[in-house]
Amino acid sequence: MKDFEYYFNILKKDISKICLGLNKGTGSEIEYKDLFQEASIKLFYLYNGNIPPIKNYLLTAIKHHLIDYIRKNSRKSPVK
């Protein structure tokens, strides 16, 4: 778990930039904090302590996951 925290701290700034960009660029009502939390969870699932993570791969996978997450949550109709 210590290794995951180390890589999370390295990628935190880049993940934040992705979340901010997607939050502003999509016009979605999904908040930055929700996107950052979803990205952090995705990083945890992608992380494998047996091989060193590749930064570009992780960030690309997180970005694509967040785009799918926004699309899925934007399609849900509000409950009246």
N, C-alpha and C positions, 0 to 999 in steps of 0.2 A: 504494500500500500504506500510505503514511503516513496518508491520510485514513481508511482502514479502522481503523487502530490508534486514531485519534482518536475515532471513533464507538464502537469497542469499549470504550474507557476510559469513555466517557460512559454506556454501557448496562450495563457490567459489574455494577454494584450491583443494577440491576433484574433482570438475568438471574439473578444469584445468588439473589435472593428468589423468583423463579419456580421455580428448581431446588429450593430448600429446601422450598417449599410442596408441590411435586409429590412430592418424595421422602418427606415425612412423610404426605401425604394419601392416597397410593395403597396404602400397605402393601407396595409393591414392593421387591424386593431390589436394584434398580438403585441404585447409590451416587450420591451427590451429584456426585462428580467426573466420573462417566460422563455424567450429565445436563448438567453445565456444559460439558464438552467437546463433546457433541452440539449444544448450543445455540450454542456458538461457531462450529462448522462451519456450522450453518444460517445464522447471521448473515453469515458470509463469503459464502455462496451468494446470500443475499438482497441483499447490499450491491451497489450499482451506483454507481460513482464519477461517473456522468454527471448524476444527479439527486440532490438532497439527500434522505437517508433520513428517513422520518417515524417518529418514536419509537414511537407507539402501534401503527402497522402492524407494525413490526419485532417488537415485544414480543408482540403477539397471534399473529403467524405462528410465532414461536419457541415460544410456549406450546402452540399446537395441534400443532406438530411433535413436541414432547416428549411430549405425551399419546399421540399415535400411536406414538411410539417405545416408550413404556412398555407400551402394549397389545400391540404386536407381540412384545416381549421377554418379557412375562409369559405368553404363550401357549406358548412353547417349553417342551417337557417336558425335564426334566433327563436327561442321559445316565447310564445305570446300568451 
